[in-house]
């Protein structure tokens, strides 16, 4: 069972680069359990997998993202229920 503040399932989100204001959209399927998060997603670059951690105390996440084109990026984020898809 996932944590109530971090419900597992489908999410939508975006990321930006440090020097720009453009938002790059991504679709995610995330699983949250015991402070660990895993999942997969897709954006305009392609498919990727996610592995990381989250904190219920401060609402923050940190994860590694590995694209299927062998690019790895480290991400820190604050998740909001605005990104959770309600099915």
N, C-alpha and C positions, 0 to 999 in steps of 0.2 A: 504494500500500500504506500502511496506517495504522501508526502507531507502536505497538509491543507494549504499552506501558503504557496507551495510549489506543486500544483497539480500536474501529474504526468499526462501526456497526450499531445495533441497538435497545437502548435504555437505559430504565430507569424511575428516577424520582427524586421529590424533593419540595422545596418552598421554604417559608420562613416569613417573616412580616413582623417587623420589628424589635421591635414592642411585643406580640407574641403568641407562643404556643407551638404553635398549630395547624399541622399539616403539610398543605400543599396538594400533592396528588399530580399528577405529570405523566408522560406517555409521550413518549419522544424517539427520533428517528432521527438519529444524529450521524455526521459524517465528520471524521476527524482526519488531517491531512497537513501535514508541514513546519511545525509550530507554529501552524497555522490550523485552526479548527473551524467547520463549517457544519452546518446541519440544520434540522429542523422538529419540532414537537411539538404536544401537545394537553393541556389541563387543563380545569378546570371553567369557565373563562372562555371558552375556545374554542381555535382553531388559532393557531399562531404560527410564525415562522421565527427562526433563531438564526445569528449571525455573530460570531466572536470569535477568541481566541487561547488557547493552552494551553502549559504549561511542563512538560517531563519532569523537569526538575531539582527542582522543588518540588511537583509534582502538582496545581498550581492552574490554573484556567481563569477567563477573564473574557469575557463576551459581551454583546451587545446582543440583546434579544428584541423583536420587533415583532409584536404581535397583529394579526389581520386587522380589528380594530376600531380600528386606528390608535393603539394605545397602545404606547409604547416604554419598556422598562425595562433598566437596566444591572445585570448580575449578576456577582458574584464567587463562585466555588465551588471546592470540593475534590472531585474525582471519586474514587469508590471502585469497585473491581470488584464490590462488592455491588450496584451499580446496573446492571451489564451483564447483559443477558438472554442466557442460554446457549440457543441454538437447537439 
